Amino acid sequence: MRSGRMIAAVTALLLAPLTTPVAAAAAPPVPVFADGEAQPVFDPADVVRQDLFVRTPVDSDGDGQPDETHVQVTRPQVTEQGLRVPVVYQVSPYYAGGNDVANHDVDVELSAPGPDTGPISSRYDDYFLARGFAMVYAESLGSGQSTGCPTTGGRNETAGAKAVVDWLGGRASAHDAAGNPVVATWATGEVGMIGTSYNGTLPNAVATTGVAGLDASRRSRRSPAGTTTTGTPARSLPQADSRARTPTCSPSTSTPVRTGRSAGR
């Protein structure tokens, strides 16, 4: 009888690890709102970074290929687990710097993409990432690693900026440096644009196209009053054709880019 009780006790001890409840893995954070405002529930240092190129509907340098807008994305890591988030988006011609000489070398095309100068960021990153937004930065056509011709307020610049909103909404294609397709499956398609000074004019330009998904645009308080959203659709833009040509940009319609990589202008 005693041996039978001992065997039962040993059996119970052996089975204990199999029957002990396993602690459930901590659930990933989700957006939290209080009094109509998003709360800081995400770790702004726990992020995914992407570098990609969005195809645009214009061929401003006439090389027979659609211009491409260079884009950098910083998004909460939990988007890898299925969470979809809205986007705060800023486009600028200033991220890559520009010529540090008085006169442009006439033997170098203005449209030649520049080198990769590292990640783009701004003072807004921690604030918005902690509240469940992705930060998206794009280089205006003809600046940095974006192809095409640089202009000041030109239709091609607007088209390049708008294409990023379309990509976030699943209406435009993109690829990484290796040519692999990149799809914004993590994005809700809802976009807010920001900018200061010249960068603040670009959200207004994109808003005039009536692009779907651009829910708000705002300029810095340091700039004249800036606001919102839709307008009349822009005229149709020139399309790329199949003829291969050398990229050419006219200096008379181009603007140099200056300053550094930070978006906090």
C-alpha positions as CSV (number, residue, x, y, z in Angstrom):
1,M,0.0,0.0,0.0
2,R,2.8,2.3,1.0
3,S,4.7,1.6,-2.3
4,G,1.5,2.3,-4.2
5,R,1.2,5.8,-2.6
6,M,4.9,6.4,-3.3
7,I,4.5,5.6,-7.0
8,A,1.4,7.9,-7.2
9,A,3.4,10.7,-5.6
10,V,6.4,10.3,-7.9
11,T,4.0,10.2,-10.9
12,A,2.3,13.5,-9.8
13,L,5.7,15.2,-9.5
14,L,6.7,14.1,-13.0
15,L,3.5,15.3,-14.5
16,A,3.5,18.6,-12.6
17,P,5.6,20.5,-15.2
18,L,3.1,19.3,-17.9
19,T,0.1,20.5,-16.1
20,T,1.3,23.8,-14.6
21,P,-0.4,26.7,-16.5
22,V,2.0,28.4,-18.8
23,A,2.1,32.2,-18.5
24,A,0.6,33.9,-21.5
25,A,2.9,36.1,-23.6
26,A,2.3,39.8,-23.0
27,A,0.0,41.2,-25.6
28,P,1.5,43.9,-27.8
29,P,0.4,47.4,-27.1
30,V,-2.5,49.0,-29.1
31,P,-3.4,52.6,-29.6
32,V,-5.0,54.3,-26.6
33,F,-7.0,57.5,-26.8
34,A,-8.0,59.8,-23.9
35,D,-10.0,63.0,-24.3
36,G,-9.7,62.6,-28.0
37,E,-5.9,62.4,-28.0
38,A,-3.5,59.5,-28.7
39,Q,-1.5,58.4,-25.6
40,P,2.2,57.4,-25.5
41,V,1.9,53.7,-25.2
42,F,4.5,52.5,-27.7
43,D,8.3,52.5,-27.3
44,P,9.6,55.0,-29.8
45,A,13.0,53.2,-29.9
46,D,11.4,49.9,-30.9
47,V,10.8,50.5,-34.6
48,V,11.1,49.1,-38.1
49,R,13.0,51.2,-40.7
50,Q,12.5,50.9,-44.4
51,D,14.2,52.6,-47.4
52,L,12.4,52.5,-50.7
53,F,11.5,54.2,-54.0
54,V,8.0,55.1,-55.1
55,R,7.1,55.1,-58.8
56,T,5.5,58.4,-59.9
57,P,3.4,59.1,-63.0
58,V,5.8,61.7,-64.4
59,D,9.1,61.7,-66.4
60,S,10.3,65.2,-65.7
61,D,13.9,64.5,-66.9
62,G,12.8,62.9,-70.2
63,D,14.8,59.7,-69.9
64,G,11.9,57.5,-70.8
65,Q,11.5,56.2,-67.3
66,P,9.1,57.3,-64.6
67,D,10.6,59.5,-61.9
68,E,10.9,57.8,-58.5
69,T,10.6,59.4,-55.1
70,H,13.0,58.2,-52.4
71,V,11.2,57.4,-49.2
72,Q,12.2,56.5,-45.6
73,V,9.7,54.9,-43.2
74,T,10.0,54.6,-39.4
75,R,7.1,52.6,-37.9
76,P,6.4,50.9,-34.6
77,Q,7.7,47.4,-34.3
78,V,4.2,46.1,-33.5
79,T,3.2,46.7,-37.1
80,E,5.1,43.5,-37.8
81,Q,2.5,41.7,-35.7
82,G,-0.4,42.9,-37.8
83,L,-1.2,46.4,-36.3
84,R,-2.0,49.0,-38.9
85,V,-1.2,52.6,-38.2
86,P,-1.8,56.0,-39.7
87,V,1.1,58.1,-41.0
88,V,2.7,61.5,-40.4
89,Y,4.4,62.4,-43.6
90,Q,6.8,65.2,-44.6
91,V,8.4,65.8,-48.0
92,S,11.3,68.1,-48.6
93,P,14.0,69.0,-51.2
94,Y,16.4,69.8,-48.3
95,Y,17.3,66.4,-46.7
96,A,20.4,65.6,-48.8
97,G,22.0,69.1,-48.8
98,G,23.1,70.5,-52.1
99,N,25.9,72.2,-54.0
100,D,28.4,73.9,-51.7
101,V,29.9,75.9,-54.7
102,A,28.9,79.1,-56.2
103,N,28.3,77.8,-59.7
104,H,26.9,74.4,-60.7
105,D,29.2,72.2,-62.8
106,V,27.6,72.3,-66.2
107,D,29.0,68.8,-67.0
108,V,27.0,67.2,-64.2
109,E,23.3,66.7,-64.7
110,L,21.1,68.5,-62.1
111,S,18.9,65.3,-62.0
112,A,21.7,62.9,-61.0
113,P,20.7,61.2,-57.7
114,G,23.0,62.0,-54.8
115,P,24.6,59.6,-52.3
116,D,22.8,58.0,-49.4
117,T,23.5,60.3,-46.5
118,G,21.8,58.3,-43.8
119,P,18.5,58.1,-42.1
120,I,16.1,61.1,-42.1
121,S,14.5,62.0,-38.8
122,S,12.9,65.0,-37.0
123,R,12.1,66.2,-33.5
124,Y,8.6,64.8,-34.0
125,D,9.6,61.2,-34.3
126,D,9.5,60.2,-30.6
127,Y,6.2,62.0,-30.0
128,F,4.3,60.4,-32.9
129,L,5.9,57.0,-32.8
130,A,5.0,56.7,-29.1
131,R,1.4,57.4,-30.0
132,G,1.1,54.8,-32.7
133,F,1.9,56.7,-35.8
134,A,4.5,55.9,-38.5
135,M,6.8,58.6,-39.7
136,V,7.4,58.9,-43.4
137,Y,9.9,61.2,-45.1
138,A,10.3,61.7,-48.8
139,E,12.9,63.6,-50.9
140,S,11.4,65.9,-53.6
141,L,12.0,64.8,-57.2
142,G,15.4,65.8,-58.3
143,S,16.9,66.0,-54.8
144,G,18.8,63.4,-52.8
145,Q,18.2,59.9,-54.1
146,S,15.0,60.8,-55.9
147,T,15.2,60.9,-59.7
148,G,13.7,63.6,-62.0
149,C,14.2,67.3,-62.2
150,P,14.2,69.6,-59.2
151,T,11.7,72.5,-59.4
152,T,10.2,75.1,-57.1
153,G,6.5,74.4,-56.8
154,G,6.4,72.6,-60.1
155,R,3.8,70.0,-61.1
156,N,6.3,67.3,-61.1
157,E,7.3,68.1,-57.5
158,T,3.6,67.8,-56.5
159,A,3.2,64.6,-58.4
160,G,6.2,63.1,-56.6
161,A,4.9,64.0,-53.2
162,K,1.4,62.8,-54.0
163,A,2.7,59.4,-55.2
164,V,3.8,58.6,-51.7
165,V,0.3,59.1,-50.4
166,D,-1.0,56.9,-53.1
167,W,1.6,54.2,-52.2
168,L,0.5,54.3,-48.6
169,G,-3.1,53.8,-49.8
170,G,-2.1,50.9,-52.1
171,R,-2.5,52.8,-55.3
172,A,1.1,53.2,-56.3
173,S,4.1,50.7,-56.5
174,A,7.4,50.9,-54.8
175,H,10.6,48.9,-54.5
176,D,13.7,48.7,-52.4
177,A,17.3,49.2,-53.5
178,A,17.5,45.6,-54.7
179,G,14.4,46.0,-56.8
180,N,12.1,43.9,-54.6
181,P,8.5,45.2,-54.3
182,V,7.5,47.0,-51.2
183,V,3.9,47.2,-50.1
184,A,2.6,49.3,-47.2
185,T,0.5,46.5,-45.7
186,W,1.1,48.1,-42.2
187,A,-0.6,51.4,-43.1
188,T,-4.2,52.3,-42.6
189,G,-4.1,54.6,-45.7
190,E,-4.8,57.7,-43.5
191,V,-2.1,60.4,-43.9
192,G,-1.4,63.7,-42.3
193,M,1.3,66.0,-43.8
194,I,3.4,68.5,-42.0
195,G,6.1,71.0,-42.9
196,T,7.6,74.4,-42.1
197,S,8.3,77.2,-44.5
198,Y,8.8,75.9,-48.0
199,N,8.2,72.3,-46.7
200,G,4.9,73.7,-45.5
201,T,3.8,74.6,-49.0
202,L,4.1,71.1,-50.3
203,P,1.2,69.6,-48.2
204,N,-1.0,72.3,-49.6
205,A,0.1,71.5,-53.1
206,V,-0.6,67.8,-52.6
207,A,-4.0,68.6,-51.1
208,T,-5.0,70.5,-54.2
209,T,-4.9,67.2,-56.1
210,G,-7.8,65.8,-54.0
211,V,-5.7,62.6,-53.3
212,A,-7.6,60.0,-51.3
213,G,-6.2,59.4,-47.8
214,L,-4.7,62.9,-47.1
215,D,-6.9,63.7,-44.1
216,A,-5.0,66.8,-43.0
217,S,-2.0,69.0,-43.7
218,R,-0.5,71.5,-41.4
219,R,2.3,74.0,-41.4
220,S,4.4,74.9,-38.4
221,R,3.1,77.7,-36.1
222,R,6.2,79.6,-37.0
223,S,4.8,79.9,-40.6
224,P,1.8,81.8,-41.7
225,A,-1.5,80.1,-40.9
226,G,-1.6,76.7,-42.5
227,T,-4.4,74.3,-42.8
228,T,-6.1,71.6,-44.4
229,T,-7.1,69.1,-47.0
230,T,-8.8,69.0,-50.2
231,G,-9.0,71.3,-53.3
232,T,-9.5,71.1,-57.0
233,P,-7.8,68.2,-58.8
234,A,-4.6,69.1,-60.6
235,R,-4.4,68.9,-64.3
236,S,-3.2,65.6,-65.8
237,L,0.5,65.2,-65.6
238,P,2.9,64.2,-68.4
239,Q,3.4,60.4,-68.6
240,A,6.7,58.5,-69.2
241,D,7.1,56.9,-72.6
242,S,9.1,53.9,-73.8
243,R,11.9,55.7,-75.5
244,A,15.2,55.6,-73.6
245,R,16.8,59.0,-73.4
246,T,19.5,60.7,-71.3
247,P,18.1,62.5,-68.2
248,T,18.2,66.2,-68.8
249,C,17.0,69.1,-66.5
250,S,17.1,72.7,-67.5
251,P,18.9,74.9,-65.0
252,S,16.4,77.6,-65.6
253,T,13.6,75.5,-64.2
254,S,15.6,74.0,-61.3
255,T,16.4,75.0,-57.8
256,P,19.4,74.1,-55.7
257,V,18.9,72.3,-52.4
258,R,20.7,73.4,-49.3
259,T,21.2,72.6,-45.6
260,G,21.3,69.2,-44.0
261,R,19.5,65.9,-43.4
262,S,17.2,66.7,-40.5
263,A,13.6,67.3,-41.2
264,G,13.2,69.8,-38.4
265,R,13.2,72.9,-40.5
